[in-house]
Structures are given as C-alpha cells and as structure tokens.
Amino acid sequence: MTLSQESLKKIDREVAKYPAGQKQSAVMAALRFAQEEKGWLSPETMDFVAHYLEMEPIAVYEVASFYNMYDLKPVGKYKITLCTNLPCALSGANDVAKYLKEKLGIGFNETTPDGKITLREGECFGSCGHAPVVILNNRKMCGSLSFAEVDRILSELE
C-alpha cells in the first residue's frame, strides 16, 4: 500500500513546516491527504502513514480514532456530521437528528443503501452561536439548522 506522488508531495510540504526530526507533527495533515486519496483510513493506510512519518502505528491510530473528521471505515460520497453537544442539543440538534434519520432512513454511523450519504454524530465544532450545526464532508459548516434548511442541504447533495 502506498499513496500517490501527489499526496506524498503534500505530506512533504507539511513535514517541511516543522523542525528536523519532528516529522510526526505532520500526522494530522498526512491523514487528511491519505483520506482524501483513499476515501477512508484503512489500517494499511494508517500503517503506511506511520512508516512514512517514522512513527509507531499506534500513535497514528490514536490520532485517527480521536478526531471525528477521520473515517476508519468506508463512508458515503457525502458525510453529514451533526454536533449533538449541549449547546446544539439545547438549540434543537436532537430534533434535527431525528429529522435527518427519518429523511435518510439511517441512524448515526450508517450510510444510505445507495452509498450516497453517511450520517455521523460529532463533538463541538466551535460555532455554538449558530447552533445546531452540521459539517458536510469535513469542509463546509452549516448552522442555524431548521427542517427547511436540512431539506435544502439534502437537495443540494442530489
């Protein structure tokens, strides 16, 4: 298992930002690039990242399993991660979660039968003033969610 030359160049650019002998500091970026290329982080991919950054594999697994932006199993083309921490919950996240589950026919950590959408539950995204909040594909944050806004987001994913 290996990553493309393009991904390796991106990782090397991140490694260059840190002092000599501190390659492991680029682990989060390396995992992001690996996931972008492979779609998710298999044990083999994480082992490759560990070897490339001269780290113990368990250290890479710890990072990948701690942060919810890393996918340790295949996900749909679109990943919707809903914050359910207290501020979002108090602002309607539990109702939004129920609505999303009903609309999609899946629960948290499941993917629609067509493989299109994975629904995840996430921790605080630091945007409590716009609660409830979702992050789409680890890139786009949408807040102040109503059922109508959820419908709009889902229609854009089709």
Order of alpha helices (4+ residues) and beta strands (2+ residues): alpha-alpha-alpha-alpha-beta-alpha-alpha-beta-beta-beta-beta-alpha
